């Protein structure tokens, strides 16, 4: 799908963070804990920085990320939010309010409605931007991302497809 058609098809683009927009530079860590522990993935800035995000009627930019390392005490909620805010700025040149940076801070063993594959974060972003599921796409890299999109009623596009990485296609369209 070309840039022109995808950016006219959807009003809200929700992105997973880790292994979708960024990678952690510390071996064995699932997500960064400090500002110097991550890099943008190839193609991310090129694909996102030229879009006029969050103007009038879209397209809108949001992040939905499982951040269980907060629950385990490896970083604070404020630090996790700041790292996601820095990520959005670096990837797309956008400055996002907390409502556009949804994260699940719960430990893996805690049941919650926000940790993907549950749809809570995606639903919160759609409510914040007032965009229905039919005009929303979630871009992610893993099965819980795809399943969260299905449960939220949105389309899903794999990060590999969206950013042109050389991996098998995992695109699912519901609409």
N, C-alpha and C positions, 0 to 999 in steps of 0.2 A: 504494500500500500504506500503510495507516495506521501510526502510530507503534506502537500496541499490537501489531499483527500482525507487524511487522518485528522488533521487539525480543523477541518470543517465538519467532520463526522461526530467528534466528541467535544463537549464543552468542559468536562472535568477529566484531568489526567492525574491519577493517583499512582505514586511510585513507591515500591519497596525501597529500602535503603541499601542494605548489605548484600553484595554480589549482584545488585541491579544497577545502582548508581555508583557505589564505592566498593573498595576492597580494603580489608584490614591489613596493615603491614606487619603486625605482630603475629608470629606463628602460634597457632593454637587458640587464638582469641576469635570468637564469633563476630565481635563488633569492636570498634575502637573505644578506648576509655579516655583518650586524651587527643588534643588537636593534631598532634604530629604522628598519629597512628593510622592514617588512612590516605588513600589516593583515589581519584576518580577513575572509573573504568574507561577503557578506550571507547571513543565515539560518543560518550555522554555529553560533554560540553558542546561538541560540534552539532549534535542533534537538538539540544535544548536551548542553547544560548541565543539563537536568533528568533525565538518566539516571543511575542509581546504577551507575556503571562499576566493574568489577574486584572485585566482591564474590562470595564463595562460588562459585556456579556460573555467573557471568556476568550480564549481557553484559560481555565483555572489550573493551578498546580498545587498538589498536596502530597504529603508523605505519610505512609502507614507502615510502621516498623515494629516488629517484636524486639523488645530490649530487655530481656530477662536478666541481663547482667546488672541492671538497676536493683532488681529484687534480691539479688545475691550480694549486694553491697559493694560491687566492684567499681561503680561510679554513681554519682548522684543523679536524681531526676533532672535537676537544672543542667548538669553537664551533658547528659544525653540529649536534652532539648537543644542546647547550644550547638552540639556537634551536628544535629540534624539541620538546624538553622544555617550553619556554616556550609553544610552539604548543598542545601537548596541554592544558596548564594553562589557557590562555586560552580555547580552544575548548570544552573539556569539563569543566574543573575537576579533571582527573586529574594525578597526579604519577607519571610512568612511569619504571621502571628501564631501563637501557640495552637489555636484552633485548627490551623492548616498543617500542623505537625503532630499527627496522632501517633502515639507509641504505647505499647503494652509493656509496663514495667514489672509485671508479675513474674514470679519464679515459675519454672516449667511445671512443677507439681501442684500449683494453685490453679483451680478451675476459675475461668473468667470468660466474659463474653467479648473481650477485646482481642485476645491473642489469636492471630491467624492460625487455623483456618476459620475461626469465628468471624462474622462480618462486622463486628462492632466499630472498628476504626473506619472502615469504608463508609458505613452508614453515617457516622459522625461527620465525615468530610462532605458527603453529599448533602447532609442537613445544613452544614455551615455555609456551603456555597449555593444551596437551594437548587441543586441540579439532580434530576431523576436518574435512576440506574440506567435507563435507556440511552442517556447522553454521557455516560461515564465509562472510562476504561481503566483497568488496573494493570500496571506493568510490573511484573515480578519475575523471579528466577526459579521458584520452587513450587512443589505441589501444594503446600499450604496456601501460597499466594493464589494459585489457580482456584483452589477450593473456596477461599474467601470470596473471590469474585463471583463464583457460581452462587454461593449462599446469599450474597448481597444483590444478585440479579444484574450485575454489570458484565461487560465484556472483559476478556483477559487477553493480553498479548505478552508473550515471553520477552524478557529483556534481550535475549539473543536476536529475536526478530525485530524488535523495536529499534535497537541500536546497531543492527547489522553485524552482530557477532556471528562467528562461524560455529553454530551449534544447531542441533535439530529443532525444527519448529514445534512450538507448544501453544499455538494460538487457538483460543476457543472463543467463538462469538455466540452470544446468546440471543442478541436482538436481530 
